[in-house]
Amino acid sequence: MGIAKYEIFGKDGAWRMRHDGKTENEYATKEAAFEAAIAAASIALREGHDVTMTARPSETTTGAPTK
C-alpha cells in the first residue's frame, strides 16, 4: 500500500488539514483539524497504508510561534 500524509497548519480561526498535497476544509480550531486528520488516518491505517501526521505549532497574532 501507499503512504498517507496529513499536515495540520494555520492560525486562530483558520486551521486546515492537507492530505497528500490537497487542502479542502477549514476548521475553527487546531484541535478540530487534528480530529479530522485522525479520523482519516484511521481509515488509511485500516486499508494498510503507512501514515505520517504533522501538526505545526500555533502562532500568536504577531506570527511568532507560541512556547
PDB file of N, CA, C and O in Angstrom:
ATOM      1  N   MET A   1       0.834  -1.182   0.000  1.00  0.00           N
ATOM      2  CA  MET A   1       0.000   0.000   0.000  1.00  0.00           C
ATOM      3  C   MET A   1       0.882   1.250   0.000  1.00  0.00           C
ATOM      4  O   MET A   1       2.109   1.157   0.029  1.00  0.00           O
ATOM      5  N   GLY A   2       0.251   2.396  -0.032  1.00  0.00           N
ATOM      6  CA  GLY A   2       0.971   3.663  -0.109  1.00  0.00           C
ATOM      7  C   GLY A   2       1.166   4.322   1.243  1.00  0.00           C
ATOM      8  O   GLY A   2       0.960   3.722   2.298  1.00  0.00           O
ATOM      9  N   ILE A   3       1.569   5.578   1.168  1.00  0.00           N
ATOM     10  CA  ILE A   3       1.765   6.393   2.355  1.00  0.00           C
ATOM     11  C   ILE A   3       0.726   7.502   2.354  1.00  0.00           C
ATOM     12  O   ILE A   3       0.576   8.217   1.364  1.00  0.00           O
ATOM     13  N   ALA A   4       0.010   7.645   3.458  1.00  0.00           N
ATOM     14  CA  ALA A   4      -0.963   8.731   3.615  1.00  0.00           C
ATOM     15  C   ALA A   4      -0.325   9.802   4.490  1.00  0.00           C
ATOM     16  O   ALA A   4       0.042   9.527   5.632  1.00  0.00           O
ATOM     17  N   LYS A   5      -0.187  11.022   3.968  1.00  0.00           N
ATOM     18  CA  LYS A   5       0.441  12.115   4.706  1.00  0.00           C
ATOM     19  C   LYS A   5      -0.608  13.158   5.063  1.00  0.00           C
ATOM     20  O   LYS A   5      -1.409  13.569   4.224  1.00  0.00           O
ATOM     21  N   TYR A   6      -0.589  13.579   6.333  1.00  0.00           N
ATOM     22  CA  TYR A   6      -1.520  14.590   6.827  1.00  0.00           C
ATOM     23  C   TYR A   6      -0.713  15.706   7.478  1.00  0.00           C
ATOM     24  O   TYR A   6       0.211  15.446   8.249  1.00  0.00           O
ATOM     25  N   GLU A   7      -1.064  16.947   7.164  1.00  0.00           N
ATOM     26  CA  GLU A   7      -0.386  18.099   7.746  1.00  0.00           C
ATOM     27  C   GLU A   7      -1.443  19.073   8.248  1.00  0.00           C
ATOM     28  O   GLU A   7      -2.372  19.421   7.518  1.00  0.00           O
ATOM     29  N   ILE A   8      -1.300  19.510   9.487  1.00  0.00           N
ATOM     30  CA  ILE A   8      -2.215  20.483  10.067  1.00  0.00           C
ATOM     31  C   ILE A   8      -1.465  21.798  10.173  1.00  0.00           C
ATOM     32  O   ILE A   8      -0.354  21.848  10.700  1.00  0.00           O
ATOM     33  N   PHE A   9      -2.084  22.880   9.663  1.00  0.00           N
ATOM     34  CA  PHE A   9      -1.425  24.176   9.664  1.00  0.00           C
ATOM     35  C   PHE A   9      -2.471  25.278   9.720  1.00  0.00           C
ATOM     36  O   PHE A   9      -3.650  25.036   9.462  1.00  0.00           O
ATOM     37  N   GLY A  10      -2.048  26.471  10.054  1.00  0.00           N
ATOM     38  CA  GLY A  10      -2.939  27.617  10.084  1.00  0.00           C
ATOM     39  C   GLY A  10      -2.687  28.494  11.277  1.00  0.00           C
ATOM     40  O   GLY A  10      -1.609  28.481  11.872  1.00  0.00           O
ATOM     41  N   LYS A  11      -3.722  29.274  11.625  1.00  0.00           N
ATOM     42  CA  LYS A  11      -3.676  30.143  12.795  1.00  0.00           C
ATOM     43  C   LYS A  11      -5.092  30.282  13.326  1.00  0.00           C
ATOM     44  O   LYS A  11      -6.036  29.779  12.717  1.00  0.00           O
ATOM     45  N   ASP A  12      -5.246  30.952  14.443  1.00  0.00           N
ATOM     46  CA  ASP A  12      -6.536  31.041  15.118  1.00  0.00           C
ATOM     47  C   ASP A  12      -7.692  31.286  14.156  1.00  0.00           C
ATOM     48  O   ASP A  12      -7.681  32.244  13.383  1.00  0.00           O
ATOM     49  N   GLY A  13      -8.695  30.402  14.214  1.00  0.00           N
ATOM     50  CA  GLY A  13      -9.906  30.541  13.411  1.00  0.00           C
ATOM     51  C   GLY A  13      -9.800  30.063  11.983  1.00  0.00           C
ATOM     52  O   GLY A  13     -10.802  30.043  11.267  1.00  0.00           O
ATOM     53  N   ALA A  14      -8.621  29.678  11.550  1.00  0.00           N
ATOM     54  CA  ALA A  14      -8.443  29.272  10.156  1.00  0.00           C
ATOM     55  C   ALA A  14      -7.425  28.138  10.059  1.00  0.00           C
ATOM     56  O   ALA A  14      -6.338  28.313   9.509  1.00  0.00           O
ATOM     57  N   TRP A  15      -7.782  26.988  10.593  1.00  0.00           N
ATOM     58  CA  TRP A  15      -6.906  25.815  10.547  1.00  0.00           C
ATOM     59  C   TRP A  15      -7.302  24.915   9.393  1.00  0.00           C
ATOM     60  O   TRP A  15      -8.481  24.802   9.056  1.00  0.00           O
ATOM     61  N   ARG A  16      -6.325  24.285   8.797  1.00  0.00           N
ATOM     62  CA  ARG A  16      -6.570  23.402   7.660  1.00  0.00           C
ATOM     63  C   ARG A  16      -5.820  22.096   7.827  1.00  0.00           C
ATOM     64  O   ARG A  16      -4.835  22.002   8.559  1.00  0.00           O
ATOM     65  N   MET A  17      -6.318  21.094   7.124  1.00  0.00           N
ATOM     66  CA  MET A  17      -5.637  19.810   7.063  1.00  0.00           C
ATOM     67  C   MET A  17      -5.294  19.549   5.601  1.00  0.00           C
ATOM     68  O   MET A  17      -6.164  19.600   4.732  1.00  0.00           O
ATOM     69  N   ARG A  18      -4.048  19.274   5.343  1.00  0.00           N
ATOM     70  CA  ARG A  18      -3.605  18.916   3.991  1.00  0.00           C
ATOM     71  C   ARG A  18      -3.369  17.416   3.978  1.00  0.00           C
ATOM     72  O   ARG A  18      -2.665  16.877   4.832  1.00  0.00           O
ATOM     73  N   HIS A  19      -3.963  16.754   3.004  1.00  0.00           N
ATOM     74  CA  HIS A  19      -3.792  15.309   2.856  1.00  0.00           C
ATOM     75  C   HIS A  19      -3.210  15.033   1.480  1.00  0.00           C
ATOM     76  O   HIS A  19      -3.834  15.312   0.457  1.00  0.00           O
ATOM     77  N   ASP A  20      -2.000  14.478   1.473  1.00  0.00           N
ATOM     78  CA  ASP A  20      -1.304  14.155   0.230  1.00  0.00           C
ATOM     79  C   ASP A  20      -1.285  15.340  -0.734  1.00  0.00           C
ATOM     80  O   ASP A  20      -1.497  15.177  -1.936  1.00  0.00           O
ATOM     81  N   GLY A  21      -1.026  16.543  -0.191  1.00  0.00           N
ATOM     82  CA  GLY A  21      -0.896  17.740  -1.016  1.00  0.00           C
ATOM     83  C   GLY A  21      -2.180  18.475  -1.313  1.00  0.00           C
ATOM     84  O   GLY A  21      -2.134  19.535  -1.938  1.00  0.00           O
ATOM     85  N   LYS A  22      -3.334  17.961  -0.892  1.00  0.00           N
ATOM     86  CA  LYS A  22      -4.620  18.606  -1.166  1.00  0.00           C
ATOM     87  C   LYS A  22      -5.212  19.177   0.120  1.00  0.00           C
ATOM     88  O   LYS A  22      -5.302  18.489   1.136  1.00  0.00           O
ATOM     89  N   THR A  23      -5.614  20.447   0.059  1.00  0.00           N
ATOM     90  CA  THR A  23      -6.241  21.109   1.197  1.00  0.00           C
ATOM     91  C   THR A  23      -7.691  21.378   0.841  1.00  0.00           C
ATOM     92  O   THR A  23      -7.975  22.000  -0.184  1.00  0.00           O
ATOM     93  N   GLU A  24      -8.615  20.916   1.678  1.00  0.00           N
ATOM     94  CA  GLU A  24     -10.021  21.086   1.343  1.00  0.00           C
ATOM     95  C   GLU A  24     -10.800  21.897   2.365  1.00  0.00           C
ATOM     96  O   GLU A  24     -11.335  22.951   2.020  1.00  0.00           O
ATOM     97  N   ASN A  25     -10.882  21.449   3.600  1.00  0.00           N
ATOM     98  CA  ASN A  25     -11.741  22.090   4.591  1.00  0.00           C
ATOM     99  C   ASN A  25     -10.977  23.052   5.481  1.00  0.00           C
ATOM    100  O   ASN A  25      -9.754  22.977   5.607  1.00  0.00           O
ATOM    101  N   GLU A  26     -11.733  23.966   6.101  1.00  0.00           N
ATOM    102  CA  GLU A  26     -11.176  24.890   7.080  1.00  0.00           C
ATOM    103  C   GLU A  26     -11.856  24.621   8.417  1.00  0.00           C
ATOM    104  O   GLU A  26     -13.059  24.370   8.473  1.00  0.00           O
ATOM    105  N   TYR A  27     -11.074  24.677   9.493  1.00  0.00           N
ATOM    106  CA  TYR A  27     -11.574  24.364  10.829  1.00  0.00           C
ATOM    107  C   TYR A  27     -11.346  25.556  11.750  1.00  0.00           C
ATOM    108  O   TYR A  27     -10.367  26.287  11.595  1.00  0.00           O
ATOM    109  N   ALA A  28     -12.243  25.750  12.702  1.00  0.00           N
ATOM    110  CA  ALA A  28     -12.154  26.875  13.632  1.00  0.00           C
ATOM    111  C   ALA A  28     -11.009  26.712  14.622  1.00  0.00           C
ATOM    112  O   ALA A  28     -10.438  27.701  15.082  1.00  0.00           O
ATOM    113  N   THR A  29     -10.674  25.470  14.950  1.00  0.00           N
ATOM    114  CA  THR A  29      -9.607  25.235  15.921  1.00  0.00           C
ATOM    115  C   THR A  29      -8.598  24.225  15.379  1.00  0.00           C
ATOM    116  O   THR A  29      -8.891  23.430  14.486  1.00  0.00           O
ATOM    117  N   LYS A  30      -7.425  24.288  15.942  1.00  0.00           N
ATOM    118  CA  LYS A  30      -6.376  23.331  15.590  1.00  0.00           C
ATOM    119  C   LYS A  30      -6.806  21.926  15.984  1.00  0.00           C
ATOM    120  O   LYS A  30      -6.532  20.958  15.275  1.00  0.00           O
ATOM    121  N   GLU A  31      -7.482  21.825  17.124  1.00  0.00           N
ATOM    122  CA  GLU A  31      -7.934  20.525  17.605  1.00  0.00           C
ATOM    123  C   GLU A  31      -8.950  19.895  16.656  1.00  0.00           C
ATOM    124  O   GLU A  31      -8.923  18.683  16.442  1.00  0.00           O
ATOM    125  N   ALA A  32      -9.841  20.700  16.088  1.00  0.00           N
ATOM    126  CA  ALA A  32     -10.828  20.182  15.140  1.00  0.00           C
ATOM    127  C   ALA A  32     -10.148  19.649  13.883  1.00  0.00           C
ATOM    128  O   ALA A  32     -10.532  18.601  13.364  1.00  0.00           O
ATOM    129  N   ALA A  33      -9.150  20.363  13.399  1.00  0.00           N
ATOM    130  CA  ALA A  33      -8.396  19.894  12.228  1.00  0.00           C
ATOM    131  C   ALA A  33      -7.663  18.600  12.562  1.00  0.00           C
ATOM    132  O   ALA A  33      -7.600  17.685  11.741  1.00  0.00           O
ATOM    133  N   PHE A  34      -7.107  18.527  13.772  1.00  0.00           N
ATOM    134  CA  PHE A  34      -6.404  17.322  14.209  1.00  0.00           C
ATOM    135  C   PHE A  34      -7.358  16.134  14.286  1.00  0.00           C
ATOM    136  O   PHE A  34      -7.019  15.039  13.836  1.00  0.00           O
ATOM    137  N   GLU A  35      -8.538  16.337  14.848  1.00  0.00           N
ATOM    138  CA  GLU A  35      -9.521  15.250  14.953  1.00  0.00           C
ATOM    139  C   GLU A  35      -9.947  14.745  13.578  1.00  0.00           C
ATOM    140  O   GLU A  35     -10.129  13.544  13.382  1.00  0.00           O
ATOM    141  N   ALA A  36     -10.105  15.668  12.624  1.00  0.00           N
ATOM    142  CA  ALA A  36     -10.452  15.257  11.259  1.00  0.00           C
ATOM    143  C   ALA A  36      -9.317  14.440  10.641  1.00  0.00           C
ATOM    144  O   ALA A  36      -9.562  13.452   9.948  1.00  0.00           O
ATOM    145  N   ALA A  37      -8.082  14.855  10.894  1.00  0.00           N
ATOM    146  CA  ALA A  37      -6.931  14.128  10.363  1.00  0.00           C
ATOM    147  C   ALA A  37      -6.834  12.742  10.987  1.00  0.00           C
ATOM    148  O   ALA A  37      -6.523  11.772  10.296  1.00  0.00           O
ATOM    149  N   ILE A  38      -7.097  12.642  12.279  1.00  0.00           N
ATOM    150  CA  ILE A  38      -7.046  11.349  12.966  1.00  0.00           C
ATOM    151  C   ILE A  38      -8.094  10.398  12.390  1.00  0.00           C
ATOM    152  O   ILE A  38      -7.810   9.219  12.176  1.00  0.00           O
ATOM    153  N   ALA A  39      -9.290  10.897  12.142  1.00  0.00           N
ATOM    154  CA  ALA A  39     -10.343  10.048  11.577  1.00  0.00           C
ATOM    155  C   ALA A  39      -9.935   9.529  10.201  1.00  0.00           C
ATOM    156  O   ALA A  39     -10.116   8.350   9.897  1.00  0.00           O
ATOM    157  N   ALA A  40      -9.385  10.411   9.373  1.00  0.00           N
ATOM    158  CA  ALA A  40      -8.944   9.999   8.036  1.00  0.00           C
ATOM    159  C   ALA A  40      -7.769   9.032   8.126  1.00  0.00           C
ATOM    160  O   ALA A  40      -7.702   8.058   7.377  1.00  0.00           O
ATOM    161  N   ALA A  41      -6.840   9.304   9.048  1.00  0.00           N
ATOM    162  CA  ALA A  41      -5.671   8.429   9.210  1.00  0.00           C
ATOM    163  C   ALA A  41      -6.073   7.040   9.691  1.00  0.00           C
ATOM    164  O   ALA A  41      -5.455   6.044   9.314  1.00  0.00           O
ATOM    165  N   SER A  42      -7.100   6.974  10.515  1.00  0.00           N
ATOM    166  CA  SER A  42      -7.585   5.683  10.998  1.00  0.00           C
ATOM    167  C   SER A  42      -8.069   4.816   9.847  1.00  0.00           C
ATOM    168  O   SER A  42      -7.804   3.614   9.817  1.00  0.00           O
ATOM    169  N   ILE A  43      -8.771   5.413   8.909  1.00  0.00           N
ATOM    170  CA  ILE A  43      -9.243   4.678   7.729  1.00  0.00           C
ATOM    171  C   ILE A  43      -8.056   4.241   6.880  1.00  0.00           C
ATOM    172  O   ILE A  43      -8.018   3.109   6.398  1.00  0.00           O
ATOM    173  N   ALA A  44      -7.084   5.139   6.696  1.00  0.00           N
ATOM    174  CA  ALA A  44      -5.891   4.797   5.903  1.00  0.00           C
ATOM    175  C   ALA A  44      -5.136   3.632   6.525  1.00  0.00           C
ATOM    176  O   ALA A  44      -4.678   2.737   5.814  1.00  0.00           O
ATOM    177  N   LEU A  45      -5.003   3.637   7.857  1.00  0.00           N
ATOM    178  CA  LEU A  45      -4.333   2.527   8.533  1.00  0.00           C
ATOM    179  C   LEU A  45      -5.077   1.212   8.317  1.00  0.00           C
ATOM    180  O   LEU A  45      -4.473   0.171   8.060  1.00  0.00           O
ATOM    181  N   ARG A  46      -6.390   1.286   8.428  1.00  0.00           N
ATOM    182  CA  ARG A  46      -7.217   0.092   8.235  1.00  0.00           C
ATOM    183  C   ARG A  46      -7.037  -0.466   6.825  1.00  0.00           C
ATOM    184  O   ARG A  46      -7.114  -1.677   6.615  1.00  0.00           O
ATOM    185  N   GLU A  47      -6.798   0.418   5.865  1.00  0.00           N
ATOM    186  CA  GLU A  47      -6.608  -0.002   4.476  1.00  0.00           C
ATOM    187  C   GLU A  47      -5.173  -0.444   4.195  1.00  0.00           C
ATOM    188  O   GLU A  47      -4.856  -0.844   3.075  1.00  0.00           O
ATOM    189  N   GLY A  48      -4.303  -0.375   5.210  1.00  0.00           N
ATOM    190  CA  GLY A  48      -2.942  -0.874   5.055  1.00  0.00           C
ATOM    191  C   GLY A  48      -1.891   0.149   4.668  1.00  0.00           C
ATOM    192  O   GLY A  48      -0.769  -0.227   4.327  1.00  0.00           O
ATOM    193  N   HIS A  49      -2.221   1.430   4.712  1.00  0.00           N
ATOM    194  CA  HIS A  49      -1.258   2.469   4.353  1.00  0.00           C
ATOM    195  C   HIS A  49      -0.353   2.815   5.525  1.00  0.00           C
ATOM    196  O   HIS A  49      -0.742   2.665   6.683  1.00  0.00           O
ATOM    197  N   ASP A  50       0.846   3.274   5.225  1.00  0.00           N
ATOM    198  CA  ASP A  50       1.678   3.933   6.229  1.00  0.00           C
ATOM    199  C   ASP A  50       1.079   5.321   6.432  1.00  0.00           C
ATOM    200  O   ASP A  50       0.551   5.911   5.489  1.00  0.00           O
ATOM    201  N   VAL A  51       1.155   5.845   7.649  1.00  0.00           N
ATOM    202  CA  VAL A  51       0.577   7.160   7.938  1.00  0.00           C
ATOM    203  C   VAL A  51       1.623   8.068   8.565  1.00  0.00           C
ATOM    204  O   VAL A  51       2.337   7.673   9.486  1.00  0.00           O
ATOM    205  N   THR A  52       1.701   9.283   8.056  1.00  0.00           N
ATOM    206  CA  THR A  52       2.544  10.324   8.623  1.00  0.00           C
ATOM    207  C   THR A  52       1.664  11.526   8.920  1.00  0.00           C
ATOM    208  O   THR A  52       0.882  11.953   8.071  1.00  0.00           O
ATOM    209  N   MET A  53       1.792  12.081  10.144  1.00  0.00           N
ATOM    210  CA  MET A  53       0.998  13.249  10.511  1.00  0.00           C
ATOM    211  C   MET A  53       1.909  14.303  11.118  1.00  0.00           C
ATOM    212  O   MET A  53       2.758  14.000  11.957  1.00  0.00           O
ATOM    213  N   THR A  54       1.721  15.548  10.684  1.00  0.00           N
ATOM    214  CA  THR A  54       2.483  16.673  11.197  1.00  0.00           C
ATOM    215  C   THR A  54       1.517  17.772  11.604  1.00  0.00           C
ATOM    216  O   THR A  54       0.590  18.097  10.863  1.00  0.00           O
ATOM    217  N   ALA A  55       1.734  18.345  12.784  1.00  0.00           N
ATOM    218  CA  ALA A  55       0.933  19.488  13.238  1.00  0.00           C
ATOM    219  C   ALA A  55       1.901  20.610  13.565  1.00  0.00           C
ATOM    220  O   ALA A  55       2.712  20.501  14.485  1.00  0.00           O
ATOM    221  N   ARG A  56       1.807  21.675  12.810  1.00  0.00           N
ATOM    222  CA  ARG A  56       2.700  22.812  13.027  1.00  0.00           C
ATOM    223  C   ARG A  56       2.313  23.534  14.314  1.00  0.00           C
ATOM    224  O   ARG A  56       1.162  23.466  14.745  1.00  0.00           O
ATOM    225  N   PRO A  57       3.275  24.228  14.927  1.00  0.00           N
ATOM    226  CA  PRO A  57       2.962  24.948  16.158  1.00  0.00           C
ATOM    227  C   PRO A  57       2.003  26.106  15.893  1.00  0.00           C
ATOM    228  O   PRO A  57       1.973  26.678  14.803  1.00  0.00           O
ATOM    229  N   SER A  58       1.231  26.427  16.907  1.00  0.00           N
ATOM    230  CA  SER A  58       0.321  27.570  16.809  1.00  0.00           C
ATOM    231  C   SER A  58       1.140  28.846  16.731  1.00  0.00           C
ATOM    232  O   SER A  58       2.292  28.902  17.164  1.00  0.00           O
ATOM    233  N   GLU A  59       0.512  29.871  16.165  1.00  0.00           N
ATOM    234  CA  GLU A  59       1.176  31.164  16.083  1.00  0.00           C
ATOM    235  C   GLU A  59       0.396  32.190  16.880  1.00  0.00           C
ATOM    236  O   GLU A  59      -0.813  32.053  17.068  1.00  0.00           O
ATOM    237  N   THR A  60       1.086  33.215  17.347  1.00  0.00           N
ATOM    238  CA  THR A  60       0.423  34.321  18.019  1.00  0.00           C
ATOM    239  C   THR A  60      -0.072  35.298  16.962  1.00  0.00           C
ATOM    240  O   THR A  60       0.169  35.089  15.773  1.00  0.00           O
ATOM    241  N   THR A  61      -0.752  36.348  17.365  1.00  0.00           N
ATOM    242  CA  THR A  61      -1.249  37.328  16.402  1.00  0.00           C
ATOM    243  C   THR A  61      -0.121  38.036  15.659  1.00  0.00           C
ATOM    244  O   THR A  61      -0.350  38.593  14.586  1.00  0.00           O
ATOM    245  N   THR A  62       1.085  38.024  16.207  1.00  0.00           N
ATOM    246  CA  THR A  62       2.227  38.632  15.531  1.00  0.00           C
ATOM    247  C   THR A  62       2.916  37.662  14.587  1.00  0.00           C
ATOM    248  O   THR A  62       3.826  38.039  13.849  1.00  0.00           O
ATOM    249  N   GLY A  63       2.472  36.395  14.616  1.00  0.00           N
ATOM    250  CA  GLY A  63       3.086  35.405  13.753  1.00  0.00           C
ATOM    251  C   GLY A  63       4.196  34.629  14.412  1.00  0.00           C
ATOM    252  O   GLY A  63       4.729  33.691  13.820  1.00  0.00           O
ATOM    253  N   ALA A  64       4.563  35.003  15.646  1.00  0.00           N
ATOM    254  CA  ALA A  64       5.624  34.291  16.364  1.00  0.00           C
ATOM    255  C   ALA A  64       5.069  32.999  16.948  1.00  0.00           C
ATOM    256  O   ALA A  64       3.944  32.986  17.447  1.00  0.00           O
ATOM    257  N   PRO A  65       5.830  31.921  16.896  1.00  0.00           N
ATOM    258  CA  PRO A  65       5.369  30.669  17.495  1.00  0.00           C
ATOM    259  C   PRO A  65       5.152  30.811  18.998  1.00  0.00           C
ATOM    260  O   PRO A  65       5.863  31.567  19.661  1.00  0.00           O
ATOM    261  N   THR A  66       4.176  30.090  19.533  1.00  0.00           N
ATOM    262  CA  THR A  66       3.983  30.070  20.977  1.00  0.00           C
ATOM    263  C   THR A  66       4.992  29.137  21.603  1.00  0.00           C
ATOM    264  O   THR A  66       5.534  28.258  20.932  1.00  0.00           O
ATOM    265  N   LYS A  67       5.246  29.322  22.878  1.00  0.00           N
ATOM    266  CA  LYS A  67       6.239  28.493  23.570  1.00  0.00           C
ATOM    267  C   LYS A  67       5.566  27.548  24.501  1.00  0.00           C
ATOM    268  O   LYS A  67       6.234  26.764  25.176  1.00  0.00           O
TER     269      LYS A  67
END
